[in-house]
Amino acid sequence: MKVAVSIPDDLYAEADRAAERRGVNRSALYARALRRLLAEEEGDALARMIDATCDDGDHEDLAGLTRADLIDPGSWAW
């Protein structure tokens, strides 16, 4: 899909040079950058969900907080 976006001139020039160094066109560079940003933000959302789950737990109950009860201790070699 074609879209029009506005970015500062210096960022445009920097992106143009980066695309040339990588041997890709601007569209490929922008698509890659956007995919990385979205993946990073998705990871941040996952971290927030994990943090929220931990915040809801009883911190006196370590097994409940870490879900250590899901680990089979017989499968670990110390």
N, C-alpha and C positions, 0 to 999 in steps of 0.2 A: 504494500500500500504506500502511496506517496503522501507525504505530509509536509507542511511548511512550519518551521519553527524559527524563532529568533534567538540567537545567542550572541554574546559579545564578540567583537572582531578578534580580540586577542585569543579567545578560546577557539574560535573557528580556525585561526591560523595554526594554533598548537595542535588541534585535532587533525588538520590537513597534513602537517608534518608527521604526526604519529601514524596516520594511515599509510603514508608513503614509506616510512621506515618498515612497517609491517607488511607492506606489499598488498594492502587491501584498499578498497575504495571507501569513501566516507560513509556510505550507507552501512557497509559491513562493520566499520568501526563503531558507529553510533549504535547499531543493533547490539553488538557485543557489550558495549558499555551499559546500555539499558538493561540487558539481561543480567549482568553482574549486579547492578543496583537493585533490581527487583529481587534477585536471589538473596542478596545481603539483607534487604528489608524483611523478607520472609523469614530468614534466620533470626533476625532481631525479634520478630513476632513470636517465633517458637521459644526463644529464650525468655521472653516476657511471660508466656504461658507456663513455662517450667517454673519460673520464679514465683508466679502467682500460686501455683500448686504447692510449692514449698512453704510459702507464707501462710497457706491455709492449714498446714500440718501442725501436729502437736510436737513441738521441738523437744519435749522430754522423751518422746518415743522415737528414737533414732531409726528403728526398723520401719516404722510407719512413714517417716519422713523420706527415707532413702529407698524404700520398697526393697530392703535387703532380703525380705522374705521371699522374693522372686528368684533369688540366686541359689542354685543348688550347690551347697558347700562341698559336696562329694566330688564335684567335677573340677575343683581347683587344686592345683599342685603347688604347694608353697615352697 
